[in-house]
Amino acid sequence: MARTLDMAVPPTGETLDAARLVAWVVTPGQAFKAGDVLVEIETDKSIIEVPAHEDGIMVEHLIAVDGIVNADTLIARIQVEGDAPDAETPAGLQPAPPDTAAGAAPGSAARDPAARQPGAVAAASPGMRKFATPAARREAAERGIALDAVPGSGPNGRVTVADVALTQRKARASEHDGTKEGRREAWATTRHGDLRLTLWESEAHPGGRTVMLVHGMFGDRDAWASLVHALSRAGLRVLTMDLPCHGATRSEATRFEDIVDTVTDAIASQCDGPVILIGHSFGAAVAARAASRPGINADALILIAPVGLGTEIDQGFLTGMTHAGTNEAAQRELRKLTVSGMTPSGGFIDALRQSTQARREPLMELCREVAWNGVQQLNIVPDLAEVPCRCTIIHGRRDAIVPWRHALNAPPRTALHLLPDAGHMPQWEAGKLVADIVLDAISRLAPASPCRC
């Protein structure tokens, strides 16, 4: 007997105050097996793959790509065969109301969290029997996985086939320093101090291009989670870094040219072929200046909401972030970054505020390099005129930090993508579109010939 279930975001162990749906892996009408990934969701710092708990068919998507979700959001409707085990459903699923199961409009299902009773995620205590479905026990035996090591997401912590599959994926990921893409943490020694790096190696194109991502003010290398996921899945070698005064980087260089030095030094030490530089906001200005430096073998330059193409800037954002004494004050400034005013989780904001306050003085010096009294102090127009590579600019037309019209000051041969419903963080608000633009620009490049950067 077929059952129609409404699917919510299951317990993940991460805060989901404002997550983003990155991609649907299974389309409506498509069948799937237990353990197959159905959807990918971006949290504050990572991409979560949500697997199926049992075989079934995707009926419809209730949330579109780039939609904002939390732990109570219903995201899809699926159909599975058979009666519910123990008259309960796995965590993240609930029986669809009769009217919606009969074909009501998407999103019309009851969304009261009290009406949903997901099973708790639990691990077995010493001496306690580990509950698992028969299929999960068979799957674990075939894969050589001890059930005691598998956290259960079913009713009362029962282990499902999907839990077994997820545990194996995590085990394989650990062989690559924490992620399935072959993620590696490293340090780069530069003339102005050490930079913290994260590198995703490419087995498909060894010795080829490296895509280097340069974050903006108050960001870090984890801010690129969604775009990194898309690039590494496309088989590209990807490098992210924490700029001086940010993240785990030890350098506290504050002069613009010194920060450009650290990026070019990182390229020299980490790249064995040409680079594609992608930068956001202040990081876009850094990337543009780095690409114009002699000896940098840049194949492409992609700038997102760049600083350095005009005069005006929201000085209040820079001042507000460096002087935010409370989480509420930091949240108020972060709301300026998106059209919706959506902000990261409370835990993320607290960590960001504390990190910013710990480096307040050097960050204030760096902000003065960027802007003074609402006037930008950087000019990258000459850099864009000199770079020999392709240049692309992506800018949200509702940017409250840097006016989008500044992009019109770029040299005529620059490709412009002006997104109508995005603010200062189009890579977050319109993640799929930005990833598509980036991948399209890269696909137009001639095959890379390995050389030393």
C-alpha positions as CSV (number, residue, x, y, z in Angstrom):
1,M,0.0,0.0,0.0
2,A,1.4,3.4,-1.1
3,R,1.9,6.1,1.5
4,T,2.3,9.8,0.7
5,L,4.6,11.7,3.1
6,D,5.5,15.3,3.6
7,M,9.3,15.7,4.0
8,A,10.8,18.3,6.3
9,V,14.5,19.0,6.9
10,P,15.6,16.1,9.2
11,P,17.8,16.6,12.3
12,T,21.3,17.3,11.1
13,G,23.3,18.3,14.2
14,E,23.7,21.8,12.8
15,T,21.7,24.9,13.5
16,L,19.2,25.6,10.7
17,D,17.9,29.0,11.5
18,A,18.3,30.2,8.0
19,A,19.6,27.4,5.6
20,R,19.4,27.5,1.9
21,L,18.2,24.8,-0.5
22,V,21.1,24.4,-2.9
23,A,19.9,21.7,-5.3
24,W,17.3,19.0,-5.9
25,V,19.0,15.8,-6.8
26,V,15.8,13.9,-7.4
27,T,13.1,15.4,-9.7
28,P,9.3,15.0,-9.4
29,G,8.3,11.7,-10.8
30,Q,11.7,10.2,-10.4
31,A,12.1,7.0,-8.3
32,F,14.8,6.7,-5.6
33,K,16.3,4.0,-3.4
34,A,16.9,4.2,0.4
35,G,20.2,6.0,0.9
36,D,20.0,8.0,-2.3
37,V,20.6,11.8,-1.8
38,L,17.4,13.7,-2.4
39,V,18.4,17.3,-1.8
40,E,21.4,19.4,-0.8
41,I,21.1,22.1,1.8
42,E,23.6,24.9,2.7
43,T,24.0,25.8,6.4
44,D,26.2,28.5,7.8
45,K,29.4,26.7,6.8
46,S,28.7,23.5,5.0
47,I,26.5,21.6,2.5
48,I,24.3,18.8,3.9
49,E,23.1,15.9,1.7
50,V,19.7,14.7,2.8
51,P,19.2,11.0,2.0
52,A,16.0,8.9,1.5
53,H,15.1,6.6,4.4
54,E,13.4,4.1,2.1
55,D,12.6,3.4,-1.6
56,G,10.0,5.7,-3.1
57,I,9.0,8.3,-5.7
58,M,9.4,12.1,-5.6
59,V,5.9,13.5,-5.9
60,E,6.7,17.2,-5.8
61,H,9.0,19.8,-4.5
62,L,7.5,22.3,-2.0
63,I,10.6,24.6,-1.9
64,A,12.5,25.8,-4.9
65,V,16.3,26.0,-5.3
66,D,17.7,29.0,-3.4
67,G,14.7,28.9,-1.1
68,I,15.3,29.6,2.6
69,V,14.5,26.7,5.0
70,N,14.7,25.8,8.7
71,A,14.1,22.7,10.7
72,D,10.3,23.1,10.5
73,T,10.1,23.7,6.8
74,L,8.3,21.1,4.6
75,I,10.4,20.8,1.5
76,A,8.9,17.9,-0.5
77,R,6.2,15.3,-0.9
78,I,7.2,11.7,-1.5
79,Q,5.5,8.4,-2.0
80,V,6.7,5.2,-0.4
81,E,5.3,1.6,-0.4
82,G,4.1,-0.3,2.6
83,D,2.8,0.5,6.1
84,A,4.7,2.7,8.5
85,P,6.9,0.7,10.8
86,D,5.5,0.8,14.4
87,A,2.9,3.2,13.2
88,E,5.6,5.9,13.1
89,T,7.6,7.6,10.3
90,P,11.3,8.4,10.2
91,A,12.6,11.7,11.4
92,G,11.9,14.5,9.0
93,L,8.8,12.8,7.6
94,Q,5.1,13.0,8.4
95,P,2.0,11.6,6.7
96,A,0.6,14.0,4.2
97,P,-2.9,15.3,5.1
98,P,-5.6,13.6,3.1
99,D,-6.4,16.7,1.1
100,T,-2.7,17.3,0.1
101,A,-2.1,13.6,-0.7
102,A,-5.1,13.9,-3.1
103,G,-3.3,16.7,-5.0
104,A,-3.7,19.9,-3.1
105,A,-1.5,22.9,-4.1
106,P,2.2,22.7,-3.1
107,G,2.9,24.3,0.3
108,S,-0.7,24.0,1.5
109,A,0.2,21.3,4.1
110,A,-0.2,22.0,7.8
111,R,3.1,23.5,9.0
112,D,2.5,23.4,12.8
113,P,5.6,21.8,14.3
114,A,3.5,20.4,17.1
115,A,1.7,18.3,14.6
116,R,4.9,16.7,13.6
117,Q,6.5,13.9,15.8
118,P,9.8,13.0,14.3
119,G,11.9,10.3,16.0
120,A,14.9,11.5,18.0
121,V,18.4,11.0,16.7
122,A,20.1,8.9,19.3
123,A,23.2,6.7,19.8
124,A,23.2,3.5,21.8
125,S,24.4,3.7,25.3
126,P,26.9,1.1,26.5
127,G,25.0,-2.1,27.2
128,M,21.9,-1.0,25.4
129,R,20.5,-2.9,22.5
130,K,20.9,-1.2,19.2
131,F,17.6,-1.0,17.3
132,A,17.7,-1.2,13.5
133,T,15.4,-2.2,10.7
134,P,16.1,-5.6,9.2
135,A,17.1,-3.9,5.9
136,A,19.6,-1.7,7.8
137,R,21.1,-4.8,9.5
138,R,21.6,-6.5,6.2
139,E,23.0,-3.3,4.6
140,A,25.5,-2.8,7.5
141,A,26.6,-6.5,7.3
142,E,27.2,-6.2,3.5
143,R,29.2,-3.0,3.9
144,G,31.1,-4.2,6.9
145,I,29.8,-1.5,9.2
146,A,29.3,-2.0,12.9
147,L,25.8,-0.9,13.9
148,D,27.0,0.5,17.2
149,A,28.9,3.2,15.2
150,V,25.7,4.2,13.3
151,P,23.6,7.1,14.8
152,G,19.9,6.2,14.2
153,S,17.4,8.8,12.9
154,G,14.3,6.6,13.1
155,P,11.8,6.3,15.9
156,N,13.5,5.9,19.3
157,G,16.9,6.1,17.6
158,R,16.3,3.2,15.2
159,V,18.9,2.8,12.5
160,T,17.6,2.9,8.9
161,V,19.2,2.0,5.6
162,A,19.8,5.7,5.0
163,D,21.7,6.0,8.3
164,V,24.0,3.2,7.2
165,A,24.7,4.8,3.9
166,L,25.3,8.2,5.5
167,T,27.8,6.6,7.9
168,Q,29.7,5.0,5.1
169,R,29.9,8.3,3.1
170,K,31.3,10.0,6.2
171,A,33.9,7.3,6.7
172,R,35.0,7.6,3.1
173,A,35.1,11.4,3.5
174,S,37.4,11.1,6.5
175,E,40.0,9.5,4.2
176,H,40.2,12.8,2.5
177,D,40.7,15.0,5.6
178,G,37.0,15.5,6.2
179,T,35.1,15.7,3.0
180,K,34.4,13.5,0.0
181,E,35.8,16.2,-2.4
182,G,39.3,15.5,-1.1
183,R,39.5,18.5,1.1
184,R,42.8,19.4,2.7
185,E,43.7,22.1,5.2
186,A,47.1,23.9,4.8
187,W,49.1,27.0,5.6
188,A,50.8,29.2,3.1
189,T,53.8,31.2,4.2
190,T,53.7,34.7,2.7
191,R,55.9,37.8,3.1
192,H,53.3,39.3,5.5
193,G,52.5,36.2,7.6
194,D,50.8,32.8,7.3
195,L,47.5,32.3,5.5
196,R,45.1,29.5,6.4
197,L,43.9,27.6,3.3
198,T,41.5,24.9,2.3
199,L,42.1,23.0,-0.9
200,W,39.9,20.6,-2.8
201,E,42.1,18.6,-5.1
202,S,40.9,17.5,-8.6
203,E,41.5,13.9,-9.7
204,A,39.9,14.8,-13.1
205,H,42.4,17.5,-14.0
206,P,45.7,17.1,-12.1
207,G,48.1,19.9,-12.7
208,G,45.4,22.0,-14.4
209,R,43.7,25.2,-13.4
210,T,43.0,26.2,-9.8
211,V,40.0,28.2,-8.9
212,M,41.0,30.6,-6.1
213,L,38.1,32.2,-4.1
214,V,38.8,35.4,-2.2
215,H,36.2,36.4,0.4
216,G,35.1,40.0,1.4
217,M,35.3,42.0,4.6
218,F,34.2,40.1,7.7
219,G,34.0,36.8,5.8
220,D,36.2,33.8,5.7
221,R,36.9,30.7,3.5
222,D,33.8,29.0,4.7
223,A,31.6,31.7,3.1
224,W,32.0,30.0,-0.2
225,A,30.5,26.6,0.8
226,S,27.9,26.5,-2.0
227,L,30.1,27.7,-4.8
228,V,32.9,25.4,-3.7
229,H,30.5,22.5,-3.8
230,A,29.4,23.3,-7.4
231,L,33.0,23.8,-8.6
232,S,34.5,20.7,-7.0
233,R,31.6,18.6,-8.2
234,A,32.4,19.8,-11.7
235,G,35.9,18.3,-11.3
236,L,37.8,21.6,-10.7
237,R,40.7,22.2,-8.2
238,V,39.5,24.8,-5.7
239,L,41.4,26.9,-3.2
240,T,39.9,29.1,-0.5
241,M,41.7,31.2,2.1
242,D,41.2,33.3,5.2
243,L,42.6,36.8,4.3
244,P,44.7,38.7,6.8
245,C,42.7,39.8,9.9
246,H,40.1,37.1,9.1
247,G,39.3,33.6,10.2
248,A,42.2,31.4,11.3
249,T,44.9,33.3,9.4
250,R,47.8,34.5,11.6
251,S,48.6,37.5,9.4
252,E,47.3,40.9,10.5
253,A,48.4,42.9,7.4
254,T,46.1,45.8,6.9
255,R,47.5,47.6,3.8
256,F,45.7,46.8,0.6
257,E,48.9,46.1,-1.3
258,D,50.2,43.8,1.5
259,I,47.1,41.8,1.3
260,V,47.4,41.4,-2.4
261,D,51.0,40.2,-1.7
262,T,49.7,37.5,0.5
263,V,47.3,36.3,-2.2
264,T,50.0,36.2,-4.9
265,D,52.4,34.4,-2.6
266,A,49.7,31.8,-1.9
267,I,49.2,31.4,-5.7
268,A,52.9,30.9,-6.1
269,S,53.1,28.2,-3.4
270,Q,49.9,26.3,-4.1
271,C,49.3,26.4,-7.9
272,D,51.1,24.4,-10.6
273,G,49.0,25.8,-13.4
274,P,46.9,28.8,-14.4
275,V,44.5,30.3,-11.9
276,I,40.9,31.5,-12.1
277,L,40.4,34.3,-9.5
278,I,37.0,34.8,-8.0
279,G,36.5,37.6,-5.5
280,H,33.6,39.1,-3.5
281,S,33.4,42.8,-2.5
282,F,36.7,43.8,-1.0
283,G,38.1,40.3,-2.0
284,A,37.1,41.2,-5.6
285,A,39.4,44.3,-5.5
286,V,42.2,42.1,-4.1
287,A,41.6,39.5,-6.9
288,A,41.6,42.2,-9.6
289,R,44.9,43.7,-8.3
290,A,46.5,40.2,-8.0
291,A,45.5,39.3,-11.5
292,S,47.2,42.4,-12.9
293,R,50.5,41.6,-11.1
294,P,53.4,40.4,-13.3
295,G,54.0,36.7,-13.3
296,I,50.4,35.8,-12.2
297,N,49.0,33.3,-14.8
298,A,45.4,34.2,-14.5
299,D,43.0,32.6,-17.0
300,A,39.9,34.3,-15.8
301,L,38.8,36.9,-13.3
302,I,35.2,36.8,-11.8
303,L,34.2,39.6,-9.5
304,I,31.0,39.5,-7.4
305,A,29.7,42.9,-6.1
306,P,33.2,44.4,-6.4
307,V,34.6,47.3,-4.4
308,G,36.8,49.7,-6.4
309,L,34.7,50.6,-9.5
310,G,33.0,53.7,-8.1
311,T,32.8,56.2,-5.2
312,E,29.9,55.5,-2.8
313,I,29.8,52.7,-0.2
314,D,27.7,52.2,2.9
315,Q,30.2,53.3,5.5
316,G,27.7,52.5,8.2
317,F,28.0,48.8,7.5
318,L,31.8,48.8,8.0
319,T,31.6,50.9,11.1
320,G,28.6,49.0,12.5
321,M,30.4,45.6,12.1
322,T,33.6,46.8,13.7
323,H,31.8,48.4,16.6
324,A,29.0,45.8,17.1
325,G,29.0,45.2,20.9
326,T,26.0,42.8,20.8
327,N,24.7,40.1,18.6
328,E,21.7,42.2,17.9
329,A,23.9,45.1,16.6
330,A,25.8,42.7,14.3
331,Q,22.6,41.1,13.1
332,R,21.3,44.6,12.2
333,E,24.2,45.2,9.9
334,L,24.2,41.7,8.4
335,R,20.6,42.2,7.3
336,K,21.9,44.8,4.8
337,L,23.6,42.1,2.8
338,T,20.5,40.5,1.4
339,V,17.3,41.6,-0.1
340,S,15.2,39.5,2.3
341,G,17.2,40.7,5.3
342,M,17.9,37.0,6.2
343,T,20.8,36.5,8.5
344,P,22.9,33.4,9.6
345,S,22.2,31.5,12.7
346,G,22.5,33.1,16.2
347,G,25.6,30.9,16.9
348,F,27.3,32.0,13.7
349,I,26.6,35.7,14.4
350,D,27.9,35.3,18.0
351,A,31.2,33.7,16.7
352,L,31.6,36.3,14.0
353,R,31.1,39.2,16.4
354,Q,33.5,37.8,18.9
355,S,36.1,37.2,16.2
356,T,35.6,40.7,14.8
357,Q,36.0,42.3,18.3
358,A,39.2,40.3,19.0
359,R,40.7,41.9,15.8
360,R,38.9,45.2,16.0
361,E,41.9,47.6,15.7
362,P,43.5,45.9,12.6
363,L,40.1,45.5,11.0
364,M,39.4,49.2,11.5
365,E,42.7,50.0,9.8
366,L,41.7,47.7,7.0
367,C,38.3,49.4,6.7
368,R,40.1,52.7,6.3
369,E,42.0,51.3,3.3
370,V,38.6,50.4,1.8
371,A,36.6,53.5,2.5
372,W,36.6,56.8,4.4
373,N,33.5,58.8,5.2
374,G,31.5,56.8,2.7
375,V,34.0,57.3,-0.1
376,Q,35.8,54.2,-1.6
377,Q,39.6,54.5,-1.4
378,L,40.3,51.7,-4.0
379,N,40.3,51.9,-7.8
380,I,40.5,48.7,-9.8
381,V,39.4,50.1,-13.2
382,P,43.1,50.4,-14.4
383,D,43.7,46.8,-13.2
384,L,40.7,45.5,-15.3
385,A,42.0,47.4,-18.3
386,E,45.4,45.7,-18.0
387,V,44.5,42.1,-17.2
388,P,45.0,39.9,-20.2
389,C,42.3,37.4,-19.2
390,R,38.6,37.3,-19.5
391,C,36.7,39.3,-16.8
392,T,33.2,38.8,-15.6
393,I,31.3,40.9,-13.1
394,I,28.2,39.7,-11.2
395,H,26.3,42.3,-9.2
396,G,22.9,42.4,-7.5
397,R,20.7,45.3,-8.6
398,R,19.4,45.7,-5.0
399,D,22.9,45.9,-3.4
400,A,22.7,48.1,-0.3
401,I,26.4,48.2,0.3
402,V,28.0,48.9,-3.1
403,P,25.7,50.5,-5.8
404,W,25.3,48.1,-8.8
405,R,25.8,51.0,-11.2
406,H,29.5,51.0,-10.4
407,A,29.7,47.9,-12.5
408,L,29.0,50.0,-15.6
409,N,32.5,51.7,-15.0
410,A,34.3,48.5,-15.9
411,P,36.1,48.3,-19.3
412,P,33.8,47.6,-22.3
413,R,35.1,44.1,-22.8
414,T,34.0,43.0,-19.3
415,A,31.0,40.6,-19.2
416,L,28.3,42.0,-16.9
417,H,25.6,39.9,-15.1
418,L,23.2,42.2,-13.2
419,L,20.8,40.1,-11.1
420,P,17.4,41.9,-10.4
421,D,16.5,40.3,-7.1
422,A,19.9,40.0,-5.3
423,G,21.7,42.3,-2.9
424,H,25.4,42.3,-1.9
425,M,25.6,38.5,-1.5
426,P,24.3,37.1,-4.9
427,Q,26.3,34.0,-4.4
428,W,24.0,33.2,-1.4
429,E,20.7,34.7,-2.6
430,A,21.0,33.4,-6.1
431,G,23.5,30.6,-5.6
432,K,22.4,28.4,-8.5
433,L,22.4,31.2,-11.0
434,V,25.8,32.5,-9.8
435,A,27.3,28.9,-10.0
436,D,25.9,28.5,-13.5
437,I,27.4,31.9,-14.6
438,V,30.8,30.9,-13.1
439,L,30.8,27.4,-14.6
440,D,29.8,28.8,-18.0
441,A,32.6,31.3,-17.9
442,I,35.1,28.6,-17.1
443,S,33.7,26.3,-19.8
444,R,34.5,28.9,-22.4
445,L,38.2,28.9,-21.6
446,A,40.7,27.1,-23.7
447,P,42.2,23.9,-22.3
448,A,44.8,24.7,-19.6
449,S,48.5,23.9,-20.3
450,P,50.2,23.1,-17.0
451,C,52.9,25.5,-16.0
452,R,54.4,27.0,-12.8
453,C,52.4,30.0,-11.6
